[in-house]
Amino acid sequence: MQTFAPGKGSPDLKAAREVADYLGTHHHELHFIVRVIYKGCKKNTFTKAQGIDALEEVIYHIETYVTTVRASTPMFLMSRKIKSLGVKMVLSGEGSDEIFGGYLYFNKAPNKEKFHQETCQKIKGLHLYDCLRANKSASAGGVEARVPFLDKEFVKTAMDIDPEWKMIRPDLGRIEKWVLRKAFDDDQKPYLPKHILYRQKEQFSDGVGYSWIEGLKDHANKQVTDSMLMNASFVYPENTPTTKEGYYYRTIFEKYFPKNAARSTVPGGPSVACSTAKAVEWDAEWSKNPDSSGRAALGIHAAVYEESKDVKTGSLVSDSPQKLVKAVAEKVAAVV
């Protein structure tokens, strides 16, 4: 089995390497945002400038200007690397966070009803965000991405679970996607190391390295002036960008798709850590920091816009009904 991960000195890259060693896969890394050129069949490198240079091509292929661009760029470049190795199809994990409430902002869900409603809205919007990214970024790189978590039977099984078991309950030792993690928690024949299995959620665009998002923002700040952003509502009255990064992506999008019909296909509204606009209301402080990065989930993310920290989670409380755990595990095994 071959596995792939992009990043440089990032949380996900380190964890992916450990998992690959544990499972014995033939692992490939695309080192993201580095200055040293590595040589060898397993390592490829592109600099921050190369990532920035790819933005126009990425936005052209994914046909959107929301911050999905952040994660689409490394996925696009990773797909090119995968294609060069002769691989035509990969399995990708899109859908699990929407189904199980894996994004960090779900920590603030006030009750199981709101939690479930939000997961439903996130699933319905996958074609505008994560599935759009996975499909178009990978296809543009010459690779087909398949999403086993979105198998119809698996989705039905997972969405039939009482959302109470998906709720994030620190008082009971439950973190995000706890019920899915617990389904693979086997002390006799462990699927993964415990600290990896219960590792905090890291969004793709953060996981490749926090400097990637900061680099994008710095680049946008050089391209968009304060005056341009101040007058954004006159230039872009529909889905008016509120940040220089958003304004920069919008200018590229308009270059290739200047028609109203194209603009109307792109969603809008505030978001924190990939939330819907409605979920931003769950925490009054979040409205002051609207950013799709997981680090915008103030008080929840281990880094919170600071340097990453190695966080290991010990064993968690085991109080999920065995029938439920077994059903989820069987569905995952059948699909994957």
C-alpha positions as CSV (number, residue, x, y, z in Angstrom):
1,M,0.0,0.0,0.0
2,Q,1.2,3.5,-0.8
3,T,0.4,6.5,1.3
4,F,0.9,10.2,0.7
5,A,1.2,13.4,2.9
6,P,2.1,17.0,2.1
7,G,3.7,19.4,4.6
8,K,6.9,20.6,6.2
9,G,7.6,20.3,9.9
10,S,3.8,20.1,10.3
11,P,1.6,18.2,12.8
12,D,0.0,16.1,10.1
13,L,3.3,15.2,8.4
14,K,4.8,13.9,11.6
15,A,1.7,11.9,12.5
16,A,1.3,10.5,8.9
17,R,4.9,9.3,9.0
18,E,4.4,7.5,12.3
19,V,1.2,5.9,11.0
20,A,3.0,4.8,7.8
21,D,5.8,3.2,9.8
22,Y,3.3,1.5,12.1
23,L,1.3,0.1,9.2
24,G,4.3,-0.6,7.0
25,T,3.1,1.4,4.0
26,H,5.3,2.7,1.2
27,H,5.1,6.4,2.3
28,H,5.7,9.5,0.1
29,E,6.0,13.0,1.4
30,L,5.7,16.3,-0.5
31,H,7.6,18.8,1.6
32,F,5.6,21.9,1.7
33,I,7.1,25.4,2.1
34,V,10.7,24.6,2.4
35,R,13.9,26.2,1.1
36,V,16.1,23.1,1.0
37,I,15.8,20.8,-2.0
38,Y,15.8,17.2,-1.0
39,K,16.8,14.5,-3.5
40,G,15.5,11.0,-3.6
41,C,12.5,9.1,-4.9
42,K,10.4,9.5,-1.8
43,K,10.9,13.2,-1.3
44,N,9.9,16.1,-3.4
45,T,9.9,19.7,-2.5
46,F,8.3,23.0,-3.6
47,T,8.9,26.4,-2.0
48,K,6.3,28.8,-0.7
49,A,6.8,30.7,-4.0
50,Q,5.8,27.6,-6.0
51,G,2.6,27.3,-3.8
52,I,1.8,30.9,-4.4
53,D,2.5,30.6,-8.1
54,A,0.0,27.7,-8.3
55,L,-2.9,29.8,-6.9
56,E,-4.2,31.0,-10.2
57,E,-4.2,27.5,-11.7
58,V,-5.8,26.1,-8.6
59,I,-8.7,28.7,-8.5
60,Y,-9.3,28.1,-12.2
61,H,-9.7,24.4,-11.6
62,I,-11.7,24.4,-8.4
63,E,-13.9,27.3,-9.6
64,T,-14.4,29.0,-6.3
65,Y,-12.9,31.8,-4.2
66,V,-13.7,30.7,-0.7
67,T,-10.8,29.7,1.7
68,T,-11.1,26.2,0.3
69,V,-8.2,27.5,-1.8
70,R,-5.9,27.1,1.2
71,A,-6.3,23.3,1.3
72,S,-6.8,22.9,-2.5
73,T,-3.3,24.1,-3.3
74,P,-1.3,21.4,-1.4
75,M,-3.8,18.8,-2.6
76,F,-3.4,19.9,-6.2
77,L,0.4,19.8,-6.0
78,M,0.3,16.5,-4.1
79,S,-1.9,15.0,-6.8
80,R,0.7,15.9,-9.5
81,K,3.3,14.1,-7.5
82,I,1.1,11.1,-7.1
83,K,0.3,11.0,-10.8
84,S,4.1,11.1,-11.6
85,L,4.4,7.9,-9.6
86,G,1.9,6.1,-11.8
87,V,-0.9,6.1,-9.3
88,K,-4.3,6.8,-10.8
89,M,-6.7,6.6,-7.8
90,V,-6.4,7.4,-4.1
91,L,-8.7,7.1,-1.1
92,S,-9.3,10.4,0.8
93,G,-11.1,11.1,4.1
94,E,-13.6,13.8,3.1
95,G,-16.9,13.5,4.8
96,S,-16.0,12.1,8.2
97,D,-15.9,15.5,9.9
98,E,-19.2,16.4,8.5
99,I,-20.8,13.1,9.5
100,F,-19.4,12.9,13.0
101,G,-19.0,16.5,13.9
102,G,-15.2,16.4,13.8
103,Y,-14.5,20.1,13.3
104,L,-13.3,21.8,16.5
105,Y,-16.2,24.3,16.6
106,F,-18.5,21.4,17.4
107,N,-17.1,21.7,20.9
108,K,-19.6,24.6,21.3
109,A,-22.7,22.8,20.1
110,P,-25.3,23.7,22.8
111,N,-27.2,20.4,22.5
112,K,-27.6,17.2,20.5
113,E,-30.3,18.7,18.3
114,K,-28.2,21.6,17.2
115,F,-25.3,19.3,16.7
116,H,-27.3,17.0,14.4
117,Q,-28.7,19.9,12.4
118,E,-25.2,21.3,11.9
119,T,-23.9,17.9,10.6
120,C,-26.8,17.7,8.2
121,Q,-26.1,21.2,6.8
122,K,-22.4,20.4,6.5
123,I,-23.1,17.2,4.6
124,K,-25.5,19.0,2.2
125,G,-22.8,21.6,1.5
126,L,-19.9,19.1,0.8
127,H,-20.2,19.7,-2.9
128,L,-19.4,23.3,-2.4
129,Y,-16.4,22.8,-0.1
130,D,-14.4,19.6,0.7
131,C,-15.8,17.4,-2.0
132,L,-15.3,20.2,-4.5
133,R,-11.7,20.5,-3.4
134,A,-11.0,16.7,-3.4
135,N,-12.6,16.1,-6.7
136,K,-11.4,19.1,-8.7
137,S,-7.9,19.5,-7.1
138,A,-7.1,15.8,-7.5
139,S,-8.6,15.6,-11.0
140,A,-6.6,18.7,-12.1
141,G,-3.5,16.9,-11.0
142,G,-4.5,13.8,-12.9
143,V,-5.7,11.6,-10.0
144,E,-9.1,10.3,-9.1
145,A,-10.0,10.8,-5.4
146,R,-12.5,8.4,-3.9
147,V,-14.2,9.1,-0.6
148,P,-15.2,5.9,1.3
149,F,-16.7,7.8,4.3
150,L,-19.4,9.0,1.9
151,D,-20.5,5.5,0.9
152,K,-24.3,5.7,1.1
153,E,-24.7,2.7,3.5
154,F,-22.0,4.1,5.8
155,V,-23.6,7.6,5.8
156,K,-27.0,6.0,6.7
157,T,-25.5,4.0,9.5
158,A,-23.5,6.9,10.9
159,M,-26.4,9.4,10.7
160,D,-28.8,6.9,12.4
161,I,-26.6,7.1,15.5
162,D,-28.1,9.1,18.4
163,P,-26.2,12.4,18.1
164,E,-25.7,12.3,21.9
165,W,-22.9,9.8,21.2
166,K,-21.2,12.2,18.8
167,M,-21.3,15.1,21.1
168,I,-17.9,16.3,22.3
169,R,-17.9,15.8,26.1
170,P,-14.6,16.6,27.8
171,D,-16.1,15.7,31.1
172,L,-16.6,12.1,29.8
173,G,-13.3,12.0,28.0
174,R,-14.9,12.3,24.6
175,I,-13.1,14.4,21.9
176,E,-14.3,15.2,18.4
177,K,-15.3,12.1,16.3
178,W,-15.1,10.1,19.5
179,V,-17.5,7.3,18.4
180,L,-15.5,6.7,15.2
181,R,-12.2,6.7,17.1
182,K,-13.6,4.3,19.7
183,A,-14.7,1.9,16.9
184,F,-11.0,1.4,16.2
185,D,-9.8,1.3,19.7
186,D,-8.7,-2.3,20.2
187,D,-6.1,-3.0,23.0
188,Q,-5.6,-6.6,21.8
189,K,-4.9,-5.8,18.1
190,P,-4.5,-2.0,17.9
191,Y,-5.2,-0.5,14.5
192,L,-3.2,2.6,15.4
193,P,-1.1,3.9,18.2
194,K,-3.3,5.3,21.0
195,H,-2.0,8.8,20.9
196,I,-2.6,8.9,17.1
197,L,-6.1,7.5,17.4
198,Y,-7.0,10.2,19.9
199,R,-5.1,13.0,18.3
200,Q,-6.9,16.4,18.1
201,K,-8.5,17.3,14.8
202,E,-6.2,19.2,12.5
203,Q,-7.7,20.8,9.4
204,F,-5.9,20.0,6.2
205,S,-4.8,23.6,5.5
206,D,-3.4,23.8,9.0
207,G,-2.0,20.3,9.0
208,V,0.4,21.0,6.1
209,G,2.1,23.6,8.3
210,Y,0.8,26.7,10.0
211,S,3.3,28.9,8.0
212,W,1.3,28.0,4.8
213,I,-1.8,30.0,5.8
214,E,0.4,32.8,7.2
215,G,2.3,32.9,4.0
216,L,-0.9,33.2,2.0
217,K,-2.1,36.1,4.2
218,D,1.3,37.9,3.9
219,H,1.2,37.5,0.1
220,A,-2.4,38.8,-0.1
221,N,-1.5,41.8,2.1
222,K,1.1,42.8,-0.5
223,Q,-1.3,42.5,-3.4
224,V,-4.4,44.2,-1.8
225,T,-4.2,47.6,-0.3
226,D,-6.3,49.0,2.6
227,S,-8.1,51.2,0.2
228,M,-9.0,48.3,-2.1
229,L,-10.5,46.3,0.8
230,M,-12.3,49.4,2.1
231,N,-14.0,49.8,-1.3
232,A,-14.6,46.1,-1.8
233,S,-18.4,46.4,-1.6
234,F,-18.4,48.7,-4.6
235,V,-16.2,46.3,-6.7
236,Y,-17.8,43.1,-5.4
237,P,-21.3,43.8,-4.1
238,E,-22.2,40.1,-4.1
239,N,-20.4,38.0,-1.4
240,T,-18.2,41.0,-0.6
241,P,-14.8,39.9,0.6
242,T,-14.0,41.0,4.2
243,T,-10.3,40.1,4.2
244,K,-7.3,40.9,1.9
245,E,-6.8,37.1,1.4
246,G,-10.5,36.8,0.3
247,Y,-10.2,39.8,-1.9
248,Y,-7.1,38.4,-3.6
249,Y,-8.8,35.1,-4.4
250,R,-11.8,36.9,-5.7
251,T,-9.7,38.9,-8.2
252,I,-8.3,35.7,-9.6
253,F,-11.7,34.1,-9.8
254,E,-13.2,37.1,-11.6
255,K,-10.4,37.0,-14.1
256,Y,-11.5,33.5,-15.3
257,F,-15.2,33.6,-14.4
258,P,-16.5,37.1,-14.8
259,K,-20.2,36.2,-15.2
260,N,-22.9,36.5,-12.6
261,A,-23.9,32.9,-13.2
262,A,-20.4,31.8,-12.0
263,R,-20.4,34.1,-8.9
264,S,-23.8,32.7,-7.8
265,T,-22.5,29.2,-7.5
266,V,-20.1,30.2,-4.7
267,P,-21.3,30.2,-1.1
268,G,-20.8,33.0,1.3
269,G,-21.3,34.0,5.0
270,P,-19.1,34.1,8.1
271,S,-17.3,30.9,9.2
272,V,-15.1,29.9,12.1
273,A,-13.0,26.7,11.9
274,C,-15.1,25.6,8.8
275,S,-18.5,26.2,10.6
276,T,-21.7,27.3,8.9
277,A,-22.8,30.8,9.5
278,K,-25.4,29.6,11.9
279,A,-22.9,27.8,14.1
280,V,-20.8,31.0,14.5
281,E,-23.6,32.1,16.9
282,W,-22.7,29.3,19.3
283,D,-19.9,31.5,20.8
284,A,-20.1,35.2,20.9
285,E,-16.3,35.6,20.8
286,W,-16.1,33.8,17.5
287,S,-17.8,36.5,15.6
288,K,-14.8,38.7,16.4
289,N,-12.4,36.2,14.7
290,P,-14.1,34.8,11.5
291,D,-11.5,32.5,9.9
292,S,-11.9,29.0,8.5
293,S,-8.7,27.8,10.2
294,G,-9.1,25.4,13.0
295,R,-6.9,27.7,15.1
296,A,-9.7,30.2,15.0
297,A,-11.6,27.9,17.5
298,L,-10.3,30.0,20.4
299,G,-9.9,28.1,23.6
300,I,-10.1,24.7,21.8
301,H,-7.3,24.2,19.3
302,A,-4.0,23.3,21.0
303,A,-2.1,25.9,18.9
304,V,-4.6,28.8,18.6
305,Y,-2.5,30.7,16.1
306,E,0.7,29.9,18.0
307,E,3.5,27.4,17.4
308,S,2.2,23.8,17.3
309,K,2.6,21.6,20.3
310,D,2.8,17.9,20.6
311,V,-0.4,16.8,22.3
312,K,-0.9,13.2,23.3
313,T,-4.2,12.0,24.6
314,G,-4.3,9.1,27.0
315,S,-7.0,6.4,27.2
316,L,-10.5,7.7,27.2
317,V,-13.7,6.7,28.9
318,S,-15.3,3.7,27.4
319,D,-19.1,4.0,27.8
320,S,-20.3,3.6,24.2
321,P,-22.8,0.8,23.5
322,Q,-20.8,-2.1,22.0
323,K,-23.5,-2.6,19.4
324,L,-23.1,0.9,18.1
325,V,-19.3,0.7,18.1
326,K,-19.4,-2.6,16.3
327,A,-21.8,-1.3,13.6
328,V,-19.6,1.7,12.8
329,A,-16.5,-0.4,12.8
330,E,-18.0,-3.0,10.4
331,K,-19.2,-0.3,8.0
332,V,-15.9,1.4,7.9
333,A,-14.1,-1.9,7.3
334,A,-16.6,-2.9,4.6
335,V,-16.2,0.4,2.8
336,V,-12.4,0.8,3.1
